[in-house]
Amino acid sequence: MKIVLAYSGGLDTSVLLSWIKETYDAEMIAFCANIGQAEELKGLEGKAKRTGASRVYLEDLQEEFARDFIFPMIQAGAIYENQYFLGTSIARPLIARRMVEIARKEKADAIAHGATGKGNDQVRFELTAAALAPGLQVIAPWRDERFRKAFPGRQQMIKYCKRRGIPVQASAKKPFSTDRNLLHISYEAGILEDPWFDAGEAKYRGYFNTLSVFPEDAPNKPEFATIDFKKGNAVAVNGKALSPLGVMKALNRLGGKHGVGRVDMVENRYVGMKSRGVYETPGGAILHFAHRQMESITMDREVMHLRDSLVTKYSELVYYGFWYSPERLALQSLVEESQKNVTGTVRVKLYKGNIMVAGRKSPVSLYSPHIATMEADPTKAYNQDDATGFIRLNALRLKVAAKVQRKK
């Protein structure tokens, strides 16, 4: 049997690689997607082979991640439960898709992942596999009673690795779990399971500042930045043309410096429970904000309101793992059509965790100062007398209803 495992090199996936190999008597192929984990990838290939992998795929997918996943989601204005920028959610369909492709190339019998039976990632991985390779077997050890019995906690995992000489650096006292990529870093579990715990307290700040400083520690002087958009996608930062990956890196540096994009929330997981998470999304927060400002002067009102009415649904589809569903693809077509005139420049001011608009302009702006002005309209484009009939017609049904109510 040949199995492709989503491998990060940490304690969990190191144990999984060895345990699955022994339990299924399988040839193990480790796959790790570089989607912005930075130093976490050092020495990963050698570690996987020493743990038992016959082959290791370590692929840089950062540009694809930014271009084909983050940017389309930003165009849709997606944000889950009005707070979460979907950093982990949007990465899973890319990882799972590449796993499926590798499984086909290697003629593997199954793919495997280390997502727990309580989380969202198991759903995201497996729905992607179902959509792209419905006949491919998926192995999820955390839903296997044999695995849970053998490893009820991190202490047992650490001992297992020591017995087998598996090279991992882990501590049973790790205060939380993390997931990092180009869009964000998340922190959950451990000390964060108490929703009253203040992750911003001074003595804990060293735990939660991987991508950004806390607002209190940000510079005392605001910084201005410009983002250029073309058809809803950011194409330049501060006048410098950049690829989607370049845009994300530049905005992450700016946002991280000023402590923007920090979120602490209790969210509703798809599997039914509530979960507390802390997130740093510095570049994504700026991009999301600036994109909306660009839309404000370039997008037709009814198109905007229609798209906005679908944001909750779109965000849920990403969060739940339905990236490759027909309904998400249909929504994306509408989103792309809505973005054809979202072109221009937005200027933002960053200060102490805040993102503020400092200007927006566009060659296709729908904003007309001559029409909007409270002064005399030199173009005569808007006749204020017309509003009388407009109000009268809109009030008609209210008057009829009021008369009916008085008769009761």
Legacy VTK file of the C-alpha trace (Angstrom):
# vtk DataFile Version 3.0
C-alpha trace
ASCII
DATASET POLYDATA
POINTS 408 float
0.000 0.000 0.000
1.237 3.508 -0.852
0.020 6.561 1.090
0.619 10.296 0.629
0.704 12.118 3.974
0.262 15.842 4.566
3.465 16.393 6.553
4.654 19.453 8.474
7.627 17.993 10.342
6.143 18.697 13.754
5.395 16.249 16.518
1.953 15.178 15.314
2.786 14.439 11.686
6.095 12.807 12.617
4.223 10.354 14.826
1.572 9.911 12.150
4.109 9.076 9.462
5.667 6.334 11.585
2.376 5.006 13.001
0.602 4.826 9.629
3.594 3.097 8.077
3.593 0.435 10.788
-0.185 0.027 11.077
-0.894 -0.208 7.342
2.453 -1.754 6.338
2.625 1.057 3.820
5.130 2.962 1.755
4.897 6.557 2.939
5.280 9.622 0.751
5.502 12.888 2.676
4.168 16.083 1.147
4.697 19.561 2.516
3.477 22.688 0.757
5.484 25.834 1.343
2.709 28.386 1.690
4.643 30.785 3.873
5.687 28.864 6.990
9.195 30.413 6.797
11.697 28.858 9.211
9.354 25.974 10.030
10.483 24.245 6.816
14.179 24.014 7.678
15.535 20.448 7.533
12.101 19.048 6.805
13.057 16.730 3.941
15.801 14.965 5.879
13.576 14.672 8.935
10.795 13.014 6.924
13.162 10.439 5.425
14.683 9.625 8.820
11.143 9.136 10.130
10.323 6.602 7.408
9.244 8.383 4.229
10.437 6.804 0.994
9.998 10.081 -0.858
9.412 13.698 0.094
7.684 16.421 -1.897
8.499 19.909 -0.622
6.967 22.417 -3.006
6.834 26.199 -2.996
3.187 27.061 -3.669
3.237 30.598 -2.280
2.607 32.412 -5.566
-0.215 30.052 -6.468
-1.650 30.425 -2.978
-1.726 34.207 -3.238
-2.935 34.382 -6.864
-5.528 31.595 -7.046
-6.819 31.390 -3.490
-6.210 34.527 -1.391
-6.928 37.084 -4.121
-10.232 35.553 -5.335
-11.366 35.387 -1.703
-10.443 39.039 -1.144
-12.422 39.983 -4.259
-15.437 38.333 -2.652
-14.971 40.349 0.554
-15.006 37.090 2.494
-14.687 37.209 6.278
-16.170 34.543 8.540
-18.478 35.732 11.327
-17.374 39.326 10.678
-13.913 38.736 12.167
-11.942 35.799 10.792
-9.975 36.379 7.577
-10.046 32.629 6.792
-6.280 32.167 6.777
-6.213 28.466 7.620
-9.442 27.689 5.775
-8.262 28.964 2.392
-4.962 27.062 2.547
-6.489 23.605 2.914
-8.014 23.220 -0.570
-4.654 24.049 -2.153
-2.783 21.529 0.006
-5.398 18.839 -0.532
-5.520 19.413 -4.287
-1.767 18.989 -4.583
-1.921 15.848 -2.437
-4.456 14.372 -4.840
-2.213 15.242 -7.801
0.795 13.603 -6.149
-1.268 10.523 -5.269
-2.202 10.149 -8.924
1.384 10.648 -10.061
2.712 8.112 -7.550
-0.230 5.729 -8.114
-0.918 5.873 -4.369
-3.826 4.055 -2.771
-4.687 6.754 -0.240
-3.929 10.150 1.206
-3.665 10.836 4.950
-3.874 13.893 7.152
-3.337 14.778 10.808
-6.483 16.800 11.388
-8.337 15.868 14.541
-11.882 14.583 14.683
-12.970 17.748 16.504
-11.760 20.304 13.995
-12.647 21.861 10.672
-9.561 20.772 8.729
-10.631 17.149 8.432
-13.727 18.336 6.576
-11.761 20.681 4.322
-9.200 18.040 3.321
-11.762 15.364 2.686
-14.338 17.458 0.844
-11.579 18.566 -1.517
-10.566 14.949 -2.090
-14.196 13.976 -2.658
-14.590 16.713 -5.267
-11.337 16.006 -7.114
-10.764 12.270 -6.630
-13.936 10.582 -5.328
-12.424 7.100 -5.472
-9.326 7.929 -3.427
-9.191 6.555 0.109
-8.585 9.029 2.951
-6.900 7.947 6.194
-7.576 10.065 9.281
-5.753 8.524 12.292
-7.331 10.869 14.834
-10.657 9.239 14.025
-9.121 5.791 14.567
-9.631 4.476 18.091
-6.341 2.554 17.903
-4.420 5.783 17.389
-6.259 7.715 20.103
-5.724 4.868 22.559
-1.994 4.800 21.834
-1.627 8.588 22.031
-4.023 10.142 24.544
-1.714 13.144 24.908
1.489 14.862 23.781
3.541 13.108 26.457
2.902 9.728 24.843
3.821 11.135 21.432
7.106 12.524 22.720
7.994 9.170 24.332
7.078 7.340 21.108
9.463 9.545 19.112
12.278 9.009 21.614
11.869 5.227 21.480
12.056 5.206 17.680
14.683 7.888 17.292
12.338 10.219 15.459
13.920 13.697 15.345
11.418 16.159 16.764
11.703 19.203 18.959
8.658 19.249 21.198
7.652 20.025 24.718
4.730 18.720 26.688
4.394 22.246 28.076
3.678 23.956 24.750
0.897 26.418 25.656
-1.089 26.255 22.374
-1.075 24.997 18.792
-0.299 27.166 15.762
-0.804 27.195 12.014
1.122 29.663 9.879
1.023 30.610 6.225
1.342 33.609 3.930
-2.015 35.046 4.989
-1.898 34.586 8.768
-0.869 32.683 11.851
-3.440 31.139 14.173
-3.178 30.148 17.825
-5.647 27.830 19.524
-6.046 25.198 22.255
-3.983 24.987 25.441
-4.078 28.172 27.483
-6.466 29.746 24.964
-9.264 27.320 25.807
-10.270 29.657 28.627
-12.227 32.446 26.862
-11.544 34.764 29.821
-7.776 34.461 29.340
-6.312 37.717 28.026
-3.853 36.891 25.244
-2.892 40.568 25.067
-1.652 40.794 28.643
1.906 42.117 28.727
3.486 38.957 30.159
1.984 36.804 27.381
2.753 39.048 24.403
5.863 37.081 23.517
3.645 34.114 22.686
1.376 35.954 20.252
3.501 38.242 18.090
4.881 36.094 15.284
3.769 38.270 12.359
2.876 41.526 14.072
3.581 43.616 17.131
0.870 44.444 19.610
-0.688 47.879 18.977
0.776 49.153 22.238
4.260 48.359 20.913
3.733 49.819 17.435
5.421 53.068 16.326
4.033 56.303 17.731
3.977 57.843 14.255
1.433 56.819 11.596
2.563 55.513 8.217
0.844 56.025 4.879
0.755 53.459 2.080
-0.892 53.204 -1.327
-2.325 50.085 -2.927
-3.111 50.026 -6.639
-5.914 47.783 -7.889
-6.776 46.444 -11.320
-10.075 44.594 -11.742
-10.278 43.940 -8.013
-6.745 42.624 -7.561
-3.896 44.517 -5.896
-1.076 45.034 -8.389
1.225 47.513 -6.636
2.162 48.772 -3.182
3.557 52.274 -2.739
3.827 52.609 -6.508
5.905 49.451 -6.975
4.391 46.822 -9.270
4.272 43.445 -7.511
3.000 39.917 -8.069
0.251 38.652 -5.740
2.945 37.068 -3.569
4.913 40.306 -3.552
1.797 42.246 -2.538
1.159 39.916 0.401
4.751 40.099 1.612
4.851 43.895 1.366
1.539 44.337 3.193
2.513 41.790 5.849
5.604 43.863 6.627
3.622 47.095 6.819
0.753 45.628 8.817
3.029 43.714 11.144
5.011 46.841 11.957
1.850 48.696 13.013
0.031 45.852 14.767
-2.977 45.674 12.456
-5.092 42.597 11.769
-5.053 41.071 15.238
-8.218 39.118 16.094
-9.252 37.239 19.243
-12.586 35.491 18.762
-14.806 32.602 19.709
-16.001 31.099 16.436
-18.499 28.439 15.445
-16.758 25.413 14.013
-18.494 23.507 11.238
-18.548 20.323 13.349
-20.797 22.027 15.883
-18.695 23.308 18.772
-17.460 26.779 19.621
-13.713 27.369 19.575
-11.545 30.255 20.709
-8.764 31.384 18.397
-6.243 34.215 18.200
-5.166 35.344 14.741
-2.580 37.652 13.215
-3.464 38.684 9.646
-1.544 41.923 9.045
-1.367 42.032 5.238
-4.735 40.417 4.699
-6.451 42.964 6.935
-4.986 45.876 4.962
-5.872 44.263 1.641
-9.430 43.513 2.731
-9.937 47.094 3.942
-8.320 48.760 0.929
-10.247 46.596 -1.522
-13.537 47.661 0.045
-12.513 51.309 -0.231
-11.712 50.799 -3.902
-15.099 49.225 -4.463
-16.831 52.163 -2.748
-16.149 54.511 -5.668
-16.099 52.053 -8.577
-18.846 49.487 -7.997
-22.487 50.003 -8.891
-24.775 50.147 -5.849
-27.010 47.223 -6.772
-24.065 45.062 -7.831
-22.358 45.835 -4.524
-25.455 45.048 -2.482
-26.016 41.810 -4.377
-22.403 40.720 -3.857
-22.541 41.768 -0.209
-25.675 39.698 0.328
-23.620 36.648 -0.666
-20.556 37.349 1.486
-21.824 35.313 4.437
-22.572 32.333 2.210
-19.249 32.595 0.380
-17.350 32.844 3.686
-19.131 29.796 5.045
-18.263 27.805 1.926
-14.577 28.611 2.416
-14.677 27.940 6.157
-16.608 24.677 5.786
-14.348 23.321 3.040
-16.506 23.687 -0.074
-13.934 25.532 -2.195
-14.420 23.111 -5.101
-18.191 22.933 -4.807
-20.344 24.032 -7.759
-21.987 26.730 -5.658
-18.665 28.376 -4.721
-17.537 28.282 -8.358
-20.841 29.865 -9.407
-20.468 32.591 -6.779
-16.897 33.231 -7.925
-18.124 33.895 -11.460
-20.484 36.545 -10.109
-17.688 38.015 -7.989
-15.344 38.228 -10.981
-18.013 40.026 -13.027
-18.551 42.496 -10.165
-14.834 43.366 -10.110
-14.310 44.402 -13.738
-14.273 48.134 -12.868
-12.624 47.922 -9.438
-9.519 49.749 -10.609
-7.624 52.633 -9.047
-5.592 53.571 -5.988
-6.336 53.586 -2.265
-4.237 55.396 0.322
-4.337 54.070 3.889
-2.978 55.315 7.185
-1.659 52.699 9.613
-1.396 53.562 13.278
-1.429 51.529 16.503
-3.477 48.602 15.194
-5.796 50.769 13.089
-6.284 50.969 9.333
-7.806 54.255 8.183
-8.567 55.449 4.681
-6.622 58.529 3.608
-7.874 58.761 0.038
-9.110 56.844 -2.986
-9.138 57.615 -6.696
-10.013 55.802 -9.896
-10.104 56.473 -13.636
-13.498 54.731 -13.668
-14.908 56.275 -10.501
-18.688 56.431 -10.226
-18.435 59.189 -7.661
-19.368 62.582 -9.118
-18.632 65.596 -6.908
-20.845 67.732 -9.162
-23.871 65.523 -8.488
-23.122 64.876 -4.814
-22.356 68.484 -3.904
-24.634 70.391 -1.540
-23.871 73.493 -3.537
-25.483 74.414 -6.848
-25.211 71.636 -9.438
-23.656 73.197 -12.561
-24.369 70.106 -14.654
-28.097 70.047 -13.773
-27.752 66.249 -13.572
-29.895 66.057 -10.438
-33.131 67.950 -10.062
-34.107 68.037 -6.409
-37.750 68.503 -7.351
-37.739 64.920 -8.684
-37.317 63.608 -5.143
-40.905 64.610 -4.316
-42.419 62.018 -6.642
-39.772 59.460 -5.684
-40.724 59.733 -1.997
-44.452 59.803 -2.746
-44.292 56.521 -4.696
-42.154 54.793 -2.069
-44.498 55.980 0.671
-47.640 54.663 -1.034
-47.543 51.127 0.419
-46.743 52.510 3.891
-49.794 54.779 3.771
-52.040 51.945 2.599
-50.772 49.691 5.396
-51.259 52.452 7.979
-54.901 52.914 6.935
-55.547 49.172 7.228
-54.003 49.063 10.696
-56.216 51.936 11.911
-59.332 49.990 10.920
-58.475 47.083 13.238
LINES 1 409
408 0 1 2 3 4 5 6 7 8 9 10 11 12 13 14 15 16 17 18 19 20 21 22 23 24 25 26 27 28 29 30 31 32 33 34 35 36 37 38 39 40 41 42 43 44 45 46 47 48 49 50 51 52 53 54 55 56 57 58 59 60 61 62 63 64 65 66 67 68 69 70 71 72 73 74 75 76 77 78 79 80 81 82 83 84 85 86 87 88 89 90 91 92 93 94 95 96 97 98 99 100 101 102 103 104 105 106 107 108 109 110 111 112 113 114 115 116 117 118 119 120 121 122 123 124 125 126 127 128 129 130 131 132 133 134 135 136 137 138 139 140 141 142 143 144 145 146 147 148 149 150 151 152 153 154 155 156 157 158 159 160 161 162 163 164 165 166 167 168 169 170 171 172 173 174 175 176 177 178 179 180 181 182 183 184 185 186 187 188 189 190 191 192 193 194 195 196 197 198 199 200 201 202 203 204 205 206 207 208 209 210 211 212 213 214 215 216 217 218 219 220 221 222 223 224 225 226 227 228 229 230 231 232 233 234 235 236 237 238 239 240 241 242 243 244 245 246 247 248 249 250 251 252 253 254 255 256 257 258 259 260 261 262 263 264 265 266 267 268 269 270 271 272 273 274 275 276 277 278 279 280 281 282 283 284 285 286 287 288 289 290 291 292 293 294 295 296 297 298 299 300 301 302 303 304 305 306 307 308 309 310 311 312 313 314 315 316 317 318 319 320 321 322 323 324 325 326 327 328 329 330 331 332 333 334 335 336 337 338 339 340 341 342 343 344 345 346 347 348 349 350 351 352 353 354 355 356 357 358 359 360 361 362 363 364 365 366 367 368 369 370 371 372 373 374 375 376 377 378 379 380 381 382 383 384 385 386 387 388 389 390 391 392 393 394 395 396 397 398 399 400 401 402 403 404 405 406 407
